[in-house]
């Protein structure tokens, strides 16, 4: 089966810090891929390359066979119509209502009538359990509700690709579980291919059917959530068990853990 998303030999550095060091991966249509790794390992950087919010230093990112790292802005707009993204903070505009936030991309990127946009927004708010909340403002919402509004905006145009950046960060366990199950439901209903960045293995187990782990700019692991859970790889086990092996730095000096 041909990959819907294909990343080839991707390199990205910020100043002298090499974040991605020759990443290559094929993501098949319908796959729910999870990217895990320690903070600062480049998870979100890799995710943002998929809709070219970040330009690579070298390498290629193919979406349905088209290398988006080399296309012009007008072509990129068309590609992004089929990509929805939930940002870590939900990235809602406080001055806009829920309805206006969800419909933002539809108003700017699609030639839809006002009634069509209103209908699509109401439909997507219903899908995330927020029917009737269109007139509220972000300040009126809880953290979980803000995430769900962000989800509604991400799926507003029923995209074929969905990107989730730390979807449960800052949420309590019950709300996190709700968001995880909602993501699974939306992926299935939209028949979407999804890529989720997280540091939470519960997200990986519930949402994902494939997991990759980033470590020092490359993939340390690639397999199913179950395979990762039972992996004997020392770096994988350290991540899963939450162990900070080796020296840690306190007040500018290295100290061994107690």
N, C-alpha and C positions, 0 to 999 in steps of 0.2 A: 504494500500500500504506500502511495506517495505521501510524504509529510505535508501537512497543512502549513506548518512553521518549520523552517530549516535554518539553523544558525551554524555558520562555518567559520572556524578559526578566528573567533572574535577576541579582539584585544582592546582594553581600555585602561588608561592611566590618568590620574589626577596629580599634576606636578610629577613628583618622583614615585608616587604610590601606585604600583601596578595592581589594579583591582580585578580585571579579567585577563587571563593569560592563555589565550588560544582556546576558548570555549567552542565546542561543537556539539550540537544536539539536533535530532529530528523529533518533532512532536506530531503524532498522527492525529487525524481528524477524530474528534470525539473524546480525545484523551483529557483527563484531568490531572495535570502535572503539578506537583508540589516542589517548590525550591526551598530548602532549609539550609541553615548554616549559622554560624555565630554572628553577632552584631559586627557590622563592618566588613563582612565577607563578600559583599558585592551582589547580594540577592536582588535588592531593589534596582540597582544599576543594570543588572541583566534584564529584569522585567521591563524597565523603561526603554531598553533598546528595541523591544518587540513592536512598539508603536512609534519608535524613533523620537521619543522625548529627549533621548541622548544620542549623539552621533558617535559611532565607534571610531577608534584610531585606525583600525584596519579590520578586515574580515567582512562578512556578508550576513544579512538577515533576509531570508526569503519568506514572503507570505504568499501562499498559493502560486509559487514559482517566480514571483516578482521580487527582485532585490530592492528593498525599500531604503537601503543605506545609500543608494545612488540615484534616487528619483527626485524630481523637482517638487516644490511645495504644492503645486496644483494637483499633481498625481498623488502626493501623500494625503491630501484631504480626502480623496476618493477611497484610498486604502483604509483610512481611519474610520470611515463610515461603518465598516464591518468589525471594528474593535471597540469594545467597551471596557472602561477601567474604573475600578473602585480604589480610590486613593486611601492611604493610611488614615488620614484625618477626616475622610469623607469629602473635604475640600468644597463645602457648600458656601455660597455667597450669602452673607448675613443680611444683606439689603433686599434679597429676593425671597419670595414665598417658596414653600415646598414645590408647588406647581411650577413656578417659574424656574427653579433650580433644575427640576427633572427635565423640563422642556428646553433647556438652554441649548443643547447640541442640536436638537431638532429645528430650532428657529434659525440657527446659524449655518447649518450644513445641509439642510434639506429644503426642497421647494414644496413645503406642505402648507395647506391653509391653516388658519387659526383654529378652526373647528377640528381638523384632523389632528393637530398637535395636542389639543385639549383631550381628545378621545384617547390618543396613545398614552398620554401622561396618566390619565385616570386608570387605564388598563394596567399600566406598570405599577402604579401605587397599590392597586388591588392585589397584584401578584406578590408584593412584599408585605402585605397586611396593613397597609396604611390608607386604605380607601377612606375618603372624606377628610384627609389631613392636608389637602392642597392649599388651603388658605393660611396655614400656620407658617411661622418663620423659624429659622434654625434655632434661635434663642429659646423657642418654646419646646424644644425637643430634648429628650434624654439622649445619652450617647448611643444606645442601641438604635433608637429611632433615626438618628442622624446617619448611622451606617446604612440603615434600610433605605433612606432617601437617596444616599449615594449609590446603592445597588439599583434602585429604580432608574436613576439617571444613566447608569452604566448599561442597562438593558433597554433603554428607551427606544432604540431603533432596531431591536432584536438582532444584535450583532452575532456573527459566527464565532468570534473570538472574545473571551472575557478574561481580563487581567485583574487579579485581586492582590493588593499590597497590604499585608498584615491586617486582614479583615477583622480580627478579634482583639487587636491591641487595645488595652484600656477598658475592656468590658469585663463585667463580672462573669463567673462560670456559666450561669444559667442563660444570660444574654449571648455569650459566646456560642453556646450549644445551639441556640435559636438561629444565629447567623450562619453557623456551619450547615445546619439542616436546610436553611433557606438557599444557600449556595448550591447544594446538591440538587434541590428541587428545580432551581432556575436553570442550572446546566442541563438537566434532563428535559425540561419543558422546551427550552430553546434549541436543544440538540447542539449545544455549543462545545467548542474546544476551549479549555480554560487553563490558565497558569496562575498559581497562587504562591505568593511569597509569605513565609511564616517562620517563626522560631518555635512554634507550639506543635508538638507531635500529635496532640489530639486533633488539630486541624488536619494534619496529614492523614491520620487514620480514618477520619469521617469523610473528608472531601476528596482525597486523592486516590487514583489507581496506579500512579507512578510517582516516585520520589527521587530527586537528585539532591546531593549535598555539595555545597560549594565550600572549598577550603583552599586558601592560599591561591586564589585565582583560577582553580580548576575543579573539576568534579571528582570528589572523593568516593562517591557512591551513586549508583543508578539502579533502581529496582522497585519492587512493590513496598508499601508500608510494612507489611508483614516481614518481608526479607530484611528491611532496615532494622526492625525491632529485634531480630535475632542475629544480626550481623556480628561477627567476631572482630571486625576492623576496629583497632584501638581508638582511632579518631572519631569514628561513628559512635562507639560506645561512650566515649567521653561526652559527646554532645547529648546523646539520649539520656544519660544519667546525670547531666548537669554538673559535671566535675570540673573544677578549675585546677587541673594538674599543673605542676611546675611552679616557678616563683611568681608572685604577684607584686605589683609596684604600689607602694604606699608613700605619699609625701616625697616623691622623687627618688626613693630608695627601694631596692628590691628586697623583699622579705619572703621567707618561706611560709607556707600556710601552717596554721596550727594543726 
